[in-house]
Amino acid sequence: MNDTAGGELYQGPVVLTEGPFAGWSTWSAGADPFETSIGPFCFKLDGDSAISAFQPRREHLNGGGTIHGGALMSFADFSLFSIAHKALQATKAVTVTCNSEFLAAGGLNGLVESTGEVLRETRSLIFVRGIVTQAGRPLLAFSGTLKKIETKPRG
């Protein structure tokens, strides 16, 4: 999330202007090659809270025809950052831990969404928890820790 593959410094979220997520933001948009390839994962802010979402596609499914656990865990990792957006306004961060508990299987029948909260923020760490749902049904509970990192000027 902090550097692009070409070494350019990440500059912040990109607001989408087209498609079903017009008006939502993403960090993907080429700045994160992995998220770009499996997303788009998007988020929108409402004051201090955030909601993240993605539209599952066939390539998100596992052999059993449900959303692959790796896709849900990747989305949870993305969601840690949107949930912690207020704490990250003045800094960048990396994921230190990301814990997941699978609650139910998801499918192609609607947006997958996440919400959550910052539990605690210290000088260098942010502790976050959240829930991933589809049509109001919990699919995945997650928690994680983000480590703030200092941005060093290039030169």
C-alpha positions in Angstrom: 0.0 0.0 0.0 2.9 2.3 0.5 5.0 1.9 -2.7 4.0 1.1 -6.2 5.8 -1.7 -8.1 7.9 1.0 -9.9 9.1 2.5 -6.6 6.9 5.6 -6.8 5.5 6.7 -3.5 1.8 6.0 -2.9 0.0 9.3 -2.9 -3.4 8.4 -1.4 -6.8 7.1 -2.4 -8.3 7.5 -5.8 -11.9 8.3 -6.3 -13.6 6.2 -8.9 -15.6 8.1 -11.5 -17.2 5.3 -13.5 -19.0 2.0 -13.0 -21.0 0.6 -10.0 -18.5 2.1 -7.5 -18.5 5.7 -8.9 -17.9 8.0 -6.0 -16.2 5.3 -3.9 -12.4 5.4 -3.3 -9.8 2.7 -3.8 -6.1 2.3 -3.1 -5.8 -0.3 -5.9 -5.9 1.7 -9.1 -2.5 0.4 -10.0 -0.8 1.4 -6.8 -1.2 -2.1 -5.3 -0.8 -4.7 -8.1 -2.3 -7.5 -6.1 -5.4 -5.6 -5.0 -5.8 -4.3 -8.6 -5.7 -7.9 -9.9 -8.3 -9.3 -7.5 -10.5 -6.2 -6.9 -11.5 -3.6 -7.2 -11.9 -3.3 -3.5 -13.5 0.1 -2.7 -14.5 2.1 0.3 -16.5 5.2 1.2 -16.1 7.3 4.3 -19.0 8.6 6.5 -17.4 10.8 9.1 -15.3 8.7 11.4 -16.6 5.4 10.0 -15.9 3.6 6.7 -17.6 0.9 4.7 -15.6 -1.2 2.2 -17.1 -3.4 -0.6 -16.4 -5.5 -3.6 -18.6 -7.3 -6.1 -17.7 -11.0 -6.2 -17.0 -12.5 -9.6 -16.5 -16.0 -10.7 -12.7 -15.7 -10.3 -13.3 -15.1 -6.5 -14.9 -18.5 -6.1 -13.2 -21.7 -4.8 -13.8 -25.2 -6.2 -16.9 -25.5 -4.1 -18.6 -22.5 -5.7 -18.3 -20.2 -2.8 -16.1 -17.1 -2.2 -12.5 -18.3 -1.7 -11.3 -17.7 1.9 -8.1 -16.0 0.5 -10.3 -13.5 -1.3 -12.2 -12.7 1.9 -8.9 -12.5 3.9 -7.4 -10.1 1.3 -10.5 -8.0 1.5 -10.3 -8.0 5.3 -6.7 -6.7 5.1 -7.8 -4.0 2.7 -10.6 -3.1 5.2 -8.2 -2.7 8.1 -6.8 0.4 6.3 -10.2 1.9 5.4 -11.5 1.4 9.0 -8.3 3.1 10.4 -8.5 5.9 7.8 -8.7 8.7 10.5 -5.7 7.4 12.4 -3.7 7.1 9.2 -4.4 10.6 7.8 -0.9 11.8 8.7 1.1 8.6 8.2 1.4 5.3 6.2 1.2 1.8 7.7 1.8 -1.8 7.1 -0.1 -4.8 8.3 1.5 -6.6 11.3 -1.2 -9.1 12.0 -4.5 -10.0 10.3 -6.7 -12.6 12.0 -9.8 -14.2 10.4 -12.6 -16.3 11.6 -14.9 -17.8 8.9 -18.6 -17.6 9.8 -20.4 -18.6 6.6 -19.9 -19.1 2.9 -20.6 -16.3 0.4 -21.5 -16.4 -3.2 -22.1 -14.2 -6.3 -25.4 -12.9 -4.9 -24.6 -9.3 -4.0 -21.9 -7.0 -2.7 -19.5 -8.2 0.0 -19.1 -5.4 2.6 -17.1 -4.7 5.7 -17.4 -2.3 8.6 -15.5 -2.1 11.9 -13.8 0.0 14.5 -10.4 1.1 15.8 -10.0 -0.5 19.2 -6.9 1.4 20.2 -4.2 3.6 18.8 -0.7 4.0 20.2 2.2 6.1 18.9 3.2 3.3 16.5 0.3 0.8 16.3 -3.4 0.7 15.4 -5.6 -2.1 16.6 -8.7 -2.8 14.4 -11.6 -5.2 14.3 -14.4 -5.7 11.8 -16.9 -7.9 10.1 -17.4 -8.9 6.5 -21.0 -9.4 5.4 -23.1 -10.2 2.3 -26.7 -9.3 2.2 -26.5 -8.6 6.0 -25.2 -12.1 6.7 -21.8 -12.3 8.5 -19.2 -14.2 6.5 -15.9 -13.3 8.3 -14.9 -11.7 11.5 -11.4 -10.2 11.5 -9.0 -8.2 13.6 -5.6 -6.8 12.9 -2.8 -4.6 13.9 -1.3 -1.9 11.7 2.2 -0.5 12.3 2.6 3.2 11.4 5.7 3.9 9.3 7.6 7.0 8.8 7.9 8.3 5.3 11.5 9.3 4.5 12.0 11.9 1.9 13.7 10.6 -1.3 16.6 12.3 -2.6 
